[in-house]
Amino acid sequence: MKIYFPQWQGSGTGKNIEPGAKAVLDYLGEERFYYIPLSALEAGRQGEKRFSINNYDAITEQLLRFKEILEDKNPETIKTIGGDCGLEIVPVSFLNKKYPNLGVIWFDAHADINRPCDSASCNFHGMPLRTMLGEGEEKMSPLLSSTIKASQIHYVGLRDIDSAEQERITNGNIYAPKELNIKELVDTLNKKEITKLYLHFDFDCLEPTDYDKTYYQVPNGLAIKAAEQCIEMLKKNFEVVGSSVLESITTKREELQPIAKIIKLLMT
């Protein structure tokens, strides 16, 4: 099942994420993407913060809509154009329930594993992994189809980590290498007897001098070519049952050209 879900409210005020997602959708030129409507509740600068999460009501309303659609359609695979990283709690937890041997590959400059009480920004796109671990805001638990384990998380391109996030990564022995080693990643997954993967791809994992049309930019990221090679190797060695492309903000078709292969590898 292919999903278009331009959620931006998890980024706080990043409304440019929504047209950025639409640009990726238009770039692919496919009509088979199922649109998840966004909440009409006020968000952004007029949004309300609840439980230390900005735009809480808008986020939970539309994420529940997403979950109900997946439960109704019961897809075997899910490919999502988004949107901010907070939307991932729905497809990952859904596929994790269906495939108990699921590995989660988190291509991202950021750890996204804060608890609401530890987040300086209170933006939900920095909290999805902690939520999926069952350690986030408990009132969001009904949005999850299952919870994952720390051993299922594997970071690629991670380099901007809050202190509370680093503590959780260290205590959970979460795979978070300083540099990408594709063979080591494949070997690690094989040793864990993981056979199916979810590939989360936030474009800020990339080196900004290669691609800078992202909501956040962090230096010393992945080269585009390295990201392509990693995705290709993961697809070759494992069954990819879910994938996403998230947080690109350009609306210009020509500016998407550098990441065209990544988009096609993950969405087609």
KELODREN-225980 format. One line per field, with one value per residue (C-alpha): residue number from 1; residue in one letter; chain; x, y, z. Coordinates in steps of 0.001 Angstrom, whole numbers. Example, Ala and Ser with C-alpha at 12.3 -4.5 7.8 and 13.67 -1.06 7.14 Angstrom:
2
pos = 1,2
code = A,S
unit = A,A
px = 12300,13670
py = -4500,-1060
pz = 7800,7140
//
This chain:
268
pos = 1,2,3,4,5,6,7,8,9,10,11,12,13,14,15,16,17,18,19,20,21,22,23,24,25,26,27,28,29,30,31,32,33,34,35,36,37,38,39,40,41,42,43,44,45,46,47,48,49,50,51,52,53,54,55,56,57,58,59,60,61,62,63,64,65,66,67,68,69,70,71,72,73,74,75,76,77,78,79,80,81,82,83,84,85,86,87,88,89,90,91,92,93,94,95,96,97,98,99,100,101,102,103,104,105,106,107,108,109,110,111,112,113,114,115,116,117,118,119,120,121,122,123,124,125,126,127,128,129,130,131,132,133,134,135,136,137,138,139,140,141,142,143,144,145,146,147,148,149,150,151,152,153,154,155,156,157,158,159,160,161,162,163,164,165,166,167,168,169,170,171,172,173,174,175,176,177,178,179,180,181,182,183,184,185,186,187,188,189,190,191,192,193,194,195,196,197,198,199,200,201,202,203,204,205,206,207,208,209,210,211,212,213,214,215,216,217,218,219,220,221,222,223,224,225,226,227,228,229,230,231,232,233,234,235,236,237,238,239,240,241,242,243,244,245,246,247,248,249,250,251,252,253,254,255,256,257,258,259,260,261,262,263,264,265,266,267,268
code = M,K,I,Y,F,P,Q,W,Q,G,S,G,T,G,K,N,I,E,P,G,A,K,A,V,L,D,Y,L,G,E,E,R,F,Y,Y,I,P,L,S,A,L,E,A,G,R,Q,G,E,K,R,F,S,I,N,N,Y,D,A,I,T,E,Q,L,L,R,F,K,E,I,L,E,D,K,N,P,E,T,I,K,T,I,G,G,D,C,G,L,E,I,V,P,V,S,F,L,N,K,K,Y,P,N,L,G,V,I,W,F,D,A,H,A,D,I,N,R,P,C,D,S,A,S,C,N,F,H,G,M,P,L,R,T,M,L,G,E,G,E,E,K,M,S,P,L,L,S,S,T,I,K,A,S,Q,I,H,Y,V,G,L,R,D,I,D,S,A,E,Q,E,R,I,T,N,G,N,I,Y,A,P,K,E,L,N,I,K,E,L,V,D,T,L,N,K,K,E,I,T,K,L,Y,L,H,F,D,F,D,C,L,E,P,T,D,Y,D,K,T,Y,Y,Q,V,P,N,G,L,A,I,K,A,A,E,Q,C,I,E,M,L,K,K,N,F,E,V,V,G,S,S,V,L,E,S,I,T,T,K,R,E,E,L,Q,P,I,A,K,I,I,K,L,L,M,T
unit = A,A,A,A,A,A,A,A,A,A,A,A,A,A,A,A,A,A,A,A,A,A,A,A,A,A,A,A,A,A,A,A,A,A,A,A,A,A,A,A,A,A,A,A,A,A,A,A,A,A,A,A,A,A,A,A,A,A,A,A,A,A,A,A,A,A,A,A,A,A,A,A,A,A,A,A,A,A,A,A,A,A,A,A,A,A,A,A,A,A,A,A,A,A,A,A,A,A,A,A,A,A,A,A,A,A,A,A,A,A,A,A,A,A,A,A,A,A,A,A,A,A,A,A,A,A,A,A,A,A,A,A,A,A,A,A,A,A,A,A,A,A,A,A,A,A,A,A,A,A,A,A,A,A,A,A,A,A,A,A,A,A,A,A,A,A,A,A,A,A,A,A,A,A,A,A,A,A,A,A,A,A,A,A,A,A,A,A,A,A,A,A,A,A,A,A,A,A,A,A,A,A,A,A,A,A,A,A,A,A,A,A,A,A,A,A,A,A,A,A,A,A,A,A,A,A,A,A,A,A,A,A,A,A,A,A,A,A,A,A,A,A,A,A,A,A,A,A,A,A,A,A,A,A,A,A,A,A,A,A,A,A,A,A,A,A,A,A
px = 0,1322,536,768,631,2073,1921,3906,2509,5034,7758,6086,5835,7366,4524,6999,7174,3661,4364,7728,5952,3570,6553,7928,4515,4254,7814,6935,3826,1893,-1806,-1789,-922,-3673,-4018,-4328,-6218,-4673,-6490,-8352,-7415,-5191,-1507,1835,2091,-1604,-1403,-1874,763,-475,1539,4708,3919,3249,79,-878,-4569,-3998,-1275,-3243,-6397,-4697,-2477,-5563,-7073,-3920,-4079,-7756,-7060,-4245,-6413,-9171,-6921,-4491,-1643,1343,3694,3580,5444,4914,5656,5592,5641,7508,9090,6357,4013,6211,4693,1674,3191,6162,4042,1509,4158,5922,2749,2498,6203,7788,11279,11242,14339,13992,16667,16563,18312,18353,20718,18688,18009,14243,14199,13329,10584,8278,9627,13202,12550,13767,11579,8467,8125,6835,9099,11888,9929,8693,11197,10696,6946,7301,9343,6303,8156,6543,3318,1052,-2066,-656,-458,-3790,-2132,309,-450,2544,5743,9258,12432,15643,17455,15306,16592,19581,20716,22348,23658,23055,25099,22869,21928,20496,22020,18866,18770,22398,21655,18787,20907,23765,21578,19669,22836,21185,23119,24410,27809,29669,30246,28333,29732,27257,28761,28748,25098,24088,26068,24459,20975,21794,23172,19878,18030,16151,14634,12298,13022,11387,13515,12838,14519,14678,16609,18563,20658,22424,25435,24022,26547,24964,21352,20306,16547,15686,13925,17130,20690,23501,27048,29114,26245,25939,26963,24053,25972,26622,22934,21972,24439,23197,19554,20429,22351,19570,16998,19256,19716,16372,12693,11746,8116,7988,9752,9357,10797,10386,11132,12254,11073,11774,8872,11096,11255,14827,16018,14773,17003,19968,17769,15731,17343,16741,13084,12643,14520,12223,8907,8761
py = 0,3420,6305,10066,11645,15187,15546,18613,19307,16985,19455,22241,25068,23497,24001,23853,20099,19669,21214,19440,16096,17078,17873,14348,12876,14957,14062,10353,11049,8084,8057,4989,6804,6816,10273,10530,13793,16181,17508,20802,21711,24719,23911,25605,28964,28772,25117,23835,21954,19053,16472,18335,17721,20587,20270,17152,17056,17573,14924,12273,12880,12291,9458,7627,8100,6566,3579,2928,2947,419,-1804,-1679,-2305,-4659,-4188,-6521,-3634,128,2887,6412,9839,12344,14426,14551,11620,11453,9711,6595,5289,4024,2055,710,-579,-2014,-3934,-4972,-6712,-8500,-9386,-10218,-10459,-6849,-4675,-885,1027,4687,6850,10132,12790,12812,10050,10761,8846,11540,11279,14309,15322,15328,17201,20777,21548,19522,18584,15061,14306,13928,11299,8501,5793,6314,6151,2910,1442,1993,4609,7793,9583,6795,8467,7847,4086,3428,4697,1781,-1656,-3079,-1963,-2595,-3557,-1548,-4380,-3763,-191,449,4006,5177,8736,9594,12553,14954,13365,14912,13741,11883,10184,9120,7594,5535,4448,3392,1638,-191,-1174,282,-2,3522,3560,6804,5888,3731,243,-1549,-5014,-4597,-3499,-6517,-8857,-7349,-7879,-11446,-12257,-11079,-13328,-10326,-11086,-8136,-4427,-1053,1693,5113,7811,11388,13339,15190,12033,13253,15543,19066,19817,16891,17768,20718,20939,19578,20890,20572,20496,18755,18673,15517,13411,10523,11019,10420,7638,5867,6080,4620,1752,1011,875,-1329,-3766,-3928,-4610,-7317,-9145,-8629,-8247,-4588,-4495,-790,2409,6161,9384,12284,15940,17189,20782,21893,22474,22681,19579,20242,20404,16850,15492,14679,12397,10924,7480,7323,8218,5541,2886,3431,4204,2051
pz = 0,-936,1402,994,4441,4535,8324,9357,12824,14478,13508,15458,12939,9827,7375,4492,5087,3626,182,228,525,-2285,-4497,-3980,-4789,-7963,-8918,-8926,-10967,-9583,-8758,-6525,-3301,-657,890,4677,5388,7873,10905,10605,14187,14674,14766,14411,16150,17088,18116,21639,23614,25712,27628,26565,22866,20467,18363,20319,19379,15648,15568,17443,15394,12056,13297,14535,11076,9569,11927,11175,7426,7811,9974,7374,4344,6145,3637,3433,2671,3300,1446,2752,1342,4198,6206,9478,11295,13932,11497,11620,14841,12881,9960,11927,14797,12333,10381,13575,14705,11353,11114,14501,12936,11713,11751,11704,9786,10803,8206,10106,11411,14621,17133,17416,20694,23237,25800,25855,29264,27917,24672,24502,21478,22476,18792,18247,15293,17860,19812,17498,18411,22150,21547,19555,22406,24636,26676,25359,26304,27543,26165,22671,23240,21435,18236,18332,16941,18836,20541,19293,21164,21303,19506,16419,15933,13656,12948,9725,9415,13083,14354,16339,19669,22830,26130,27210,23816,24099,27493,26037,23065,25337,27897,25155,23276,20166,16912,16270,14523,13956,10308,7851,7287,5039,5498,9275,9186,7069,9324,12428,11012,10015,13472,14949,12466,11093,7695,7072,7207,7569,5991,7495,5420,6657,4034,6715,7077,3936,3810,3264,527,-1369,-496,1655,1007,4438,7509,9544,8230,10087,8673,8107,6821,4393,808,-1550,-3281,32,944,-2433,-2027,1475,397,-2573,-370,2214,-507,-1931,1372,3119,2368,2708,3884,4695,3699,3868,2465,4864,5627,2223,1836,-1709,-4082,-7173,-9332,-10447,-6840,-6259,-9025,-6719,-4592,-7457,-7176,-3413,-3887,-6558,-4565,-1600,-3284,-6433
//
